[in-house]
């Protein structure tokens, strides 16, 4: 356990941040899952909407620093590739 007052405060602050970031990461998984489900169902309208929402959420998470920007780009690339492949046939 930390001894300095500032260190104790840092621990409390990082704990709050961890919980907030955990929530964002969990919601990202949910939005990605919705895109995958729509792709499997071959519903192009739902897929397009889900993809747009997922892209927005991923970009926002990267902007806030919850996930790394390269991870955000990789995830976006992969789900867009799946959605485009499903839309073509």
Secondary structure, 3 states (H helix, E strand, C coil): CCCCHHHHHHHHHHHHHHHHHHHHHHHHHHHHHHHHHHHHHCCHHHHHHHHHHHHHHHHHHHHHCCCCHHHHHHHHHHHHHHHHHHHHC
